[in-house]
Amino acid sequence: MARPGNPKEKILATAARLFYEQGYNATGINQVLEEAGVAKASLYSHFGSKDELGLAYLQEARAQWFAAIMDMVDKKTLPAERLLAAFDFLERQLPQQQFKGCRFINMLAEIGDNQPAMQQQVLEHKRKLRRYLQQLLTAIPGQTDPSLADTVYLLFEGAIVESKVYKDTWPVKAAKKTVKRLIATT
């Protein structure tokens, strides 16, 4: 693990904050370097380019996001509670992030088809999330329907988007309530 104050970590942390707060395209390298308090040579020696920094941002964001959701889910022992805890995670996280939405979808909206490596990172995050929610669902006795797993995933993703639109957690609460009904009736 890098020491606090390490130029690479400073650049990545600053870029992560700025990319999420103001957008990837609106964030210039000079702003990242100035706010990180590091020289331009540090960027190029550690990342090579803004695109490489964007790629590192997505990789780090995925690692941090999954560590946080798994930490919350792992505090529950019953399988149904573990699945519902994923929605509790959103209900807690989204207001903390001022309802800015999903880092991955936000990035995808900005890069379009121009950055295949970043697109791949977004896709990998979503695939991993889909698999994770499926694992949580199928751990519940009697829950083996793959279409139900996809429904849970889509409710989860939809809750993130609608929470951004409304700047409120009611979509997460509604999605969780729906999932609770679905797993109780199947």
Secondary structure, 3 states (H helix, E strand, C coil): CCCCCCHHHHHHHHHHHHHHHHCCCCCCHHHHHHHHCCCHHHHHHHCCCHHHHHHHHHHHHHHHHHHHHHHHHCCCCCHHHHHHHHHHHHHHHHHHCCCCCCHHHHHHHHHCCCCHHHHHHHHHHHHHHHHHHHHHHHCCCCCCCHHHHHHHHHHHHHHHHHHHHHCCCHHHHHHHHHHHHHHHHC
